[in-house]
């Protein structure tokens, strides 16, 4: 493994992510959200009821940055804020039905686009990519936990 091959892997993964994100958003007839907003939505999807401070810690950013993003997502009708009944100073975040529908549609479009792209590859390339999925998932989880 060389620095060059690591750079190539990172570049390829980043390019694939951006291409899928843009194409899925276009296919869904939606404007692409900024990455930071998407990360907040994905975090709230994985952890419904998460607080702003915990979201900031998990995303490695300042609470005021998360507050700004939450405000934007709330104004867009994608997040709902509720006061924690046990601690009225704490805000709990939940996806709205609109966000759930948007995420589901985006996921369907992304899956269809990726399946079509994989179908265009020759068998050995497709099998090599699919065989790498468990290792890529472990890498993503280990990095998320280290942050």
C-alpha positions as CSV (number, residue, x, y, z in Angstrom):
1,X,0.0,0.0,0.0
2,X,1.5,3.3,-1.1
3,X,0.5,6.9,-0.5
4,X,-0.6,7.0,-4.1
5,X,-2.9,4.1,-3.8
6,X,-4.4,5.4,-0.6
7,X,-4.9,8.8,-2.4
8,X,-6.5,7.0,-5.3
9,X,-8.9,5.1,-3.1
10,X,-9.9,8.2,-1.3
11,X,-10.4,10.1,-4.5
12,X,-12.5,7.3,-6.1
13,X,-14.7,7.0,-3.0
14,X,-15.2,10.8,-2.9
15,X,-16.0,11.0,-6.6
16,X,-18.4,8.1,-6.4
17,X,-20.1,9.7,-3.4
18,X,-20.5,13.1,-5.1
19,X,-21.7,11.5,-8.3
20,X,-24.4,9.4,-6.6
21,X,-25.5,12.3,-4.4
22,X,-26.0,14.7,-7.2
23,X,-27.6,12.2,-9.5
24,X,-30.0,10.8,-6.9
25,X,-31.0,14.4,-5.8
26,X,-31.7,15.3,-9.5
27,X,-33.6,12.1,-10.1
28,X,-35.7,12.8,-6.9
29,X,-36.3,16.4,-8.2
30,X,-34.6,17.9,-5.2
31,X,-31.9,20.5,-4.7
32,X,-28.8,18.9,-3.2
33,X,-28.5,19.8,0.5
34,X,-25.1,20.9,1.8
35,X,-23.0,18.1,3.2
36,X,-23.2,19.5,6.7
37,X,-27.0,19.4,6.6
38,X,-27.0,15.9,5.3
39,X,-24.7,14.8,8.1
40,X,-27.0,16.2,10.7
41,X,-30.0,14.5,9.1
42,X,-28.2,11.2,8.9
43,X,-27.2,11.5,12.5
44,X,-30.7,12.3,13.7
45,X,-32.0,9.4,11.5
46,X,-29.5,7.0,13.3
47,X,-30.2,8.6,16.8
48,X,-33.7,10.0,17.0
49,X,-34.1,12.4,19.9
50,X,-30.4,13.3,20.0
51,X,-29.6,16.6,21.6
52,X,-27.7,19.5,19.9
53,X,-24.7,19.2,22.2
54,X,-24.4,15.4,21.6
55,X,-24.8,15.9,17.9
56,X,-22.0,18.5,17.9
57,X,-19.8,16.0,19.8
58,X,-20.5,13.1,17.4
59,X,-20.0,15.3,14.4
60,X,-16.9,16.9,15.8
61,X,-18.1,20.5,15.5
62,X,-19.1,23.4,17.7
63,X,-22.6,23.4,19.2
64,X,-23.4,26.8,17.7
65,X,-22.6,25.4,14.2
66,X,-25.1,22.5,14.8
67,X,-27.6,25.0,16.1
68,X,-27.3,27.0,12.9
69,X,-27.7,23.8,10.8
70,X,-30.7,22.7,12.9
71,X,-32.3,26.1,12.4
72,X,-31.9,25.8,8.6
73,X,-33.2,22.3,8.6
74,X,-36.1,23.2,10.8
75,X,-37.0,26.2,8.5
76,X,-36.8,23.8,5.5
77,X,-39.3,21.5,7.2
78,X,-36.9,18.6,7.6
79,X,-36.2,18.7,11.4
80,X,-38.4,19.1,14.4
81,X,-37.1,20.4,17.7
82,X,-38.7,19.5,21.0
83,X,-37.8,20.4,24.5
84,X,-36.7,17.5,26.7
85,X,-39.5,17.1,29.3
86,X,-36.8,16.0,31.9
87,X,-34.6,19.0,31.2
88,X,-36.4,22.0,29.6
89,X,-33.0,23.5,28.6
90,X,-32.3,20.6,26.3
91,X,-33.6,20.4,22.7
92,X,-34.2,17.0,21.2
93,X,-34.1,16.5,17.4
94,X,-36.5,14.4,15.3
95,X,-36.9,14.0,11.5
96,X,-40.1,15.3,10.1
97,X,-42.3,13.1,7.9
98,X,-41.1,15.2,4.9
99,X,-37.4,14.4,5.8
100,X,-38.2,10.7,6.2
101,X,-39.9,10.7,2.8
102,X,-37.1,12.6,1.2
103,X,-34.5,10.3,2.7
104,X,-36.4,7.2,1.5
105,X,-36.8,8.6,-2.1
106,X,-33.2,9.6,-2.2
107,X,-32.1,6.1,-1.0
108,X,-34.2,4.4,-3.7
109,X,-32.8,6.6,-6.4
110,X,-29.2,6.2,-5.1
111,X,-29.7,2.4,-4.9
112,X,-31.1,2.3,-8.5
113,X,-28.3,4.4,-9.9
114,X,-25.6,2.4,-8.1
115,X,-27.2,-0.9,-9.3
116,X,-27.2,0.3,-12.9
117,X,-23.6,1.5,-12.7
118,X,-22.5,-1.9,-11.2
119,X,-24.4,-3.7,-13.9
120,X,-22.2,-1.9,-16.5
121,X,-19.0,-3.3,-15.0
122,X,-17.6,-6.6,-16.0
123,X,-18.1,-9.5,-13.6
124,X,-14.7,-9.6,-11.9
125,X,-14.8,-5.8,-11.2
126,X,-18.3,-6.0,-9.9
127,X,-17.5,-9.0,-7.6
128,X,-14.3,-7.3,-6.4
129,X,-16.3,-4.2,-5.4
130,X,-19.1,-6.2,-3.7
131,X,-16.5,-8.3,-1.8
132,X,-15.0,-5.1,-0.5
133,X,-18.2,-3.9,1.1
134,X,-17.8,-5.5,4.5
135,X,-14.3,-4.1,4.9
136,X,-15.4,-0.6,3.8
137,X,-18.3,-0.8,6.3
138,X,-15.9,-1.8,9.1
139,X,-13.6,1.1,8.1
140,X,-16.4,3.6,8.1
141,X,-17.7,2.4,11.5
142,X,-14.2,2.4,13.1
143,X,-13.5,6.0,11.8
144,X,-16.9,7.2,13.0
145,X,-16.2,5.8,16.5
146,X,-12.7,7.3,16.6
147,X,-14.1,10.8,15.9
